[in-house]
Amino acid sequence: MNREKRIPVAIKVYRLTLRDPDDKIKAVDRRLIRESNAWLDLDHRHVQQYYGHCGGLALTIALISPLRENGNIIDFLATTKYTARQCGPEQCEPGKCAAAVRFKLVTEIADGLLYLHSEDLVHGDLHCGNVLIDDNGCALLTDFGRSKKKQEEGYSTKFFAGSTRHLAPEFFLDENADDEDSEVKQDCIFGNPTDIYAFSMVCFEVLSGDRPFKRFSDLKVIAVLREKRRPKPADVANLNTHIPQRVWEIMNKCWDQEPTQRPSAREVVQSLAKLVQ
């Protein structure tokens, strides 16, 4: 820490105790080291900065990054301060400013994702909780604990039920299993198309202000995905929001059931840019 200027930081540690098995502690430590190595090489305006890791704070290493007092994107959008700061009250029509800010954030998320993919890195866990907002109101991708380099053959990771809404349908391949017995396939191979699908759900959540598949439990979402059901304009008709038809078209491409039919991050960025020209 700079002794002349104290900088607030966020410290990521896992809650482990001495009662946890040694193999579990070692596995978590390996995962954090792997995340640290992936994060350390990243440098982009829409990726959370990383200071490095340290030991001695917990049973594993701790990851250190700048503290973002605005929180994640959902925390940020739940406040009212962003409208005046981004546009100035005199420039805002009711509802218009908020929509413009949300769209700006979506384009920044896409830009950050394009950077990751250009670095041959798959994020692997993109959702609104992993998008922070800096002091200037800009989006930052964070949490690379489930990211992978393309050359990592056979990489797999475990997911929890809470991630279901942002996981691509190819993660749920067993169509004969009962929903109550269904589990996310733990040996799925991640790739750019799974990130693009996750982006589409983040895009929907940011622009609509509503969770994807809000009416369904996390477990029920698995069945919904197998049925190729997706959010649609009628789902947000009663909300105080408007998603342009051209944005729906982009989201429809990004959440296509077939991974090979989804656009690249570059194509998404280009499509979004055309909407503001």
N, C-alpha and C positions, 0 to 999 in steps of 0.2 A: 504493500500500500504506500502511496506517496504521502510522506509525513507532512508535507506542506499543504496538500489538498486531499482531504479524506474523500474517497469515492465509495458510495454505497454499492454493494454487490449482492448478487443472488448466489446462494450456495446450494448445489444439488448433492444431496446424500441419500443413501437408502437407510431405512430404519431397520437395522439389524441389531441383534443382541448376542451376547456371549453364549446364549442358549441355542442359537441357530447352529446347524451342522457346519463343520468346516468347509465341506464341499459347496454348500450354498453360498457362504461368504466369499469363497474363491471365485465362484461362477459370477457373482455380482461384480466383484472387483474386475474380472476380465472384461465384463460387459462395459463397465465404466471406462476402462482403459481404451477399449475399442471405440467407444463414443468419443472420448477425448481426442484420439488420433484422427478420427474422421472430421471432427469439428475444427481442429486446429488449422487445417489447411484451407478453411473457407474464408472468403473475404468478399462480401457483397453488401450493397446498401440495404437489401431486404432480407438479410440473414443476421440473426442475433450474433453479436460479437462474443468472442470467447477469450478469456484471460489465461486460462490454463487450469491445472489441477494441483491439489495439495494433499498431503497426508496429515494424520494426527487429529483430525476433527471427528472421525468416525472409524468404524472397523474397515471401511474401504476408503479409496480416494474420494475427494470431493471436487466437483466441477464448479469453476468460478466464472461468472459472467456479469455484465452490468445489470443492476436492478432497474427494471422497467416499472415505474410507479403507476403507469396507466393500466397495467395488467394485460390480460389477453384481449383479443378483439371483441369478445362478447362483453367483458367487463367495460371496455371502452365505449362500445355502442350503447350500453345501458345508461350512460351518463348523458348530460345535456351540454356539457362544456365544449364538446368537440365542434358543434355547429358554428358557434361564434368564432372560435379560433381559426377554423379552416376558411371561412368565407367572409366573416364580418356580418353582424346582424342586419345591416342595411341592405345587404345583397341577397338575403334569403327569402324565398317564398315558402309558405308552409309546406313541409314535406319535401321540397325540392332539394334543399341543401343536404339533408340527411341522406337522400338517395344518391347525390353526387359524391358524398364522402364515402359511402358504402362501395360505390362502383370503383372509386379510386383505390380503395383498400384491396378490392378483388384483383385489380390489375397489378398491384404491387406483389400480391401473393403469387400470381402467375409468373411475374418477372423473377421472383426469388426461386420458384420451382424450375424455371428455365435455366437459371444459373446452376442449380444443383445437378440437373440432368446434363448440362454441358461439361460438368466436372465428373461425369460418369457415376454420380451418386444418386441412389434412390432413397427418398426420405423414409418411406415405409410406415409412417404414423401421422399423416397429415390430417389434422382436424383443428377446429377453432381454438381449442385449449393450447395448441402448439403454435399459435400465431400471436406474438406479442406486439405491443404498440409503443413506439419510442416517444420521446418528449415532443417531437415534431408531428406526431399523429401519423407516422408511417408504419407499415406492417413489416414485421420481422419473423421469419421462420425460425423455429427453435426445436429443441429436443431431438437429438439424432441417435437416441438409444436403440432404435430399430432400423436405422439406415444401413445401406449396404452398397459397396462398390460393385459395379457390374461384373468385374472379374472374379468376385467371390462365388465360386461354383457351389451349389448345394446349400446355400445359406438358408436358414430357417429361423423362425422366432415364434414365441407364443404371444397370443393376444387375449385380452380380457373381453367380457361381454360388452363393456362400455364402448368399445371401438367399433361395434358391429355396424353402426349407421354410416360409417365412412369406409368400410371395407368393400372391395369390389366383389361382384357375385361369384367370380371364379374361386374365391376362398371357400365357398360352400358347395362342394361338388356332389355330395351324397344326397341325391334327390329322394331316395327311398327311406331315409331315416326320419323318424318322428321329430317334430320341432323340439320337443322337450329333451330329446336325447342328442340333439345336434350340437356339434362343437366345431369351432373354426379349425380347418385343416392346418396343422402346425408345420407341415412340410411344404407349404405352398412356396413357390419361387416368386419373389417380388420383382417388379420391373417398372419401367416408366408408365405403362398403361394403368397399373394399380394406383400410382400417384395421381394420374390424370382423373381417374374415377373419384378419388378422395377429394381432389380439387373441386369437382363439380358439386359435391355435397357441401363443401365449405362455401362455395359461391352461392348456392341456394340459401344456406343458413344466414350468410351475411346480408344478402340482398332482401330476403323476406323477413328476417328477424325471427324465424321459426326453425325449430329443429327438423331435420329430415325425418319423415315417417313418424311425426309426432304422435299420431293416434295409436301407434303400435309399440309393444314392449320390445326390448332389445332382441329377445329370442324370436319374437314373431317377425321381426324384420328379415330374418333368414328366409322364411317362407315367402315373404313379399318379394325378395330379390329373385328367388327361383321362378316366381311367376312373371318376372320381367316388368314388375310395376315400379314406377318412378314418380317423383313429385310432378305435379301438373298445375297449370294456372288456376284451376278451380280450388286447389288446396290453399291458395293465398288470397282468394277472392274477398274474404271477410276481414283481411288484415289491412292496416293502414299503410299499404305499400304497393308498388307497381314495378314489375319486372318486365322490361321491354321484350317484345317477341323475338328480336334478334339475339337477345341474351339467352332466352329459352332455347333457341336453336343451337347455341354454343354448348349449353349444358346437356342437351339431348345427345350431342355427339360425344361429349366427355363421359357420360354414364352409359354408353352403349354396352349391351350385354356381352358383345364380342370384343375382347381386348384389342385385337388387331385393327378394329374399326375406329378406335378412339384416336383423336388427333395427338400430335406431339405437343410438348409445352411451347415450342416455338410457334406452331400454328395457332395455339390458343392465344398467345400474346399478340400475334398479328391480327387475329379476329377481333379481339377486344380493342385494339388500337384503332381499327376501322370505325368503331362505333362512336369515337370522339372526333373523327375528322370532319 
